[in-house]
Amino acid sequence: MALAVGDEAPGFALPLKADEAPVRLSDYKGEKKVVLLFFPLAYSSVCTKEMRIVGEDYESWRALAAEVIGISVDSPYVNQRFAQDCGVRFPILSDFNREVVQLYGVARAELHGLKLVANRAAFVIDRGGRIAYTWVTHNPGELPPFDEIREAVRRAA
């Protein structure tokens, strides 16, 4: 079932680093708006471009009282290196067990022979933990509409 604007965002706890406590969506509730960016695979060309675009403009997201969180099914080790190589300062979390991509309805059955990766997707979650915006594409080459997402963050409570 697809998530819709107004729905309560499904909670999660995902690792940033394998040997540390997980990052929980609830860590931000009441404090910050959250932009979840699901992407298929670290180091693929479009995913790299997406993370670099957001990373280069990270301060503008923070100025809107939002935290950006990237999520992929890659391991925490790969995601940490990917974040470093892309020069991003926001967390890129590992959904290695594919639980959150399924909770958010963005699991893709297959991409280039790889099973259960994420569709590229964006969710804006307001401070109250409700979904304020959704965008999902089945085209792995399509970048998110960043201006539209930014406007949704501005409007979110």
Long-range contacts (C-beta under 8 A, 24 or more apart in sequence): 1-105, 2-105, 2-134, 2-136, 3-104, 3-105, 3-123, 3-131, 3-134, 4-131, 4-134, 5-131, 5-132, 5-133, 5-134, 6-130, 6-131, 7-130, 7-131, 8-129, 8-130, 8-131, 9-34, 9-123, 9-125, 9-129, 9-130, 9-131, 10-100, 10-103, 10-104, 12-95, 12-99, 12-100, 12-103, 14-71, 14-93, 14-94, 14-95, 14-100, 15-76, 15-93, 15-94, 16-76, 16-79, 16-80, 16-91, 16-92, 16-93, 16-94, 17-76, 17-80, 18-75, 18-76, 18-77, 22-93, 23-69, 23-91, 23-93, 25-125, 25-129, 26-129, 28-67, 28-125, 28-127, 29-127, 29-128, 29-129, 30-127, 30-128, 31-127, 32-65, 32-66, 32-67, 32-127, 33-64, 33-65, 33-66, 33-67, 33-124, 33-125, 33-126, 33-127, 33-132, 33-153, 33-156, 34-66, 34-67, 34-68, 34-69, 34-123, 34-124, 34-125, 35-61, 35-66, 35-67, 35-68, 35-69, 35-122, 35-123, 35-124, 35-125, 35-149, 35-153, 36-69, 36-71, 36-104, 36-121, 36-122, 36-123, 36-124, 36-125, 37-68, 37-69, 37-70, 37-71, 37-121, 37-122, 37-144, 38-70, 38-71, 38-72, 38-101, 38-104, 38-106, 38-118, 38-119, 38-120, 38-121, 38-122, 38-123, 39-70, 39-71, 39-72, 39-118, 39-120, 40-72, 40-73, 40-108, 40-111, 40-117, 40-118, 40-119, 40-120, 40-140, 41-72, 41-73, 41-74, 41-111, 41-114, 41-117, 42-72, 42-74, 42-78, 42-79, 42-81, 42-82, 42-92, 43-78, 43-82, 43-85, 44-140, 46-120, 46-140, 46-141, 46-142, 46-143, 47-72, 47-120, 48-82, 48-86, 49-143, 50-120, 50-143, 50-144, 51-82, 51-83, 51-86, 51-88, 51-92, 52-86, 52-87, 52-88, 53-143, 53-146, 54-88, 54-90, 54-146, 55-86, 55-87, 55-88, 55-89, 55-90, 56-87, 57-146, 58-88, 58-89, 58-90, 60-150, 61-90, 61-150, 61-153, 64-150, 64-153, 64-154, 66-124, 66-153, 69-93, 71-95, 71-100, 71-101, 71-118, 72-117, 72-118, 73-98, 73-101, 73-116, 73-117, 73-118, 105-136, 106-136, 108-138, 111-140, 120-144, 122-149, 124-149, 124-152, 124-153, 124-156, 125-156, 126-156, 126-157, 127-156, 127-157, 128-157, 132-156, 132-157
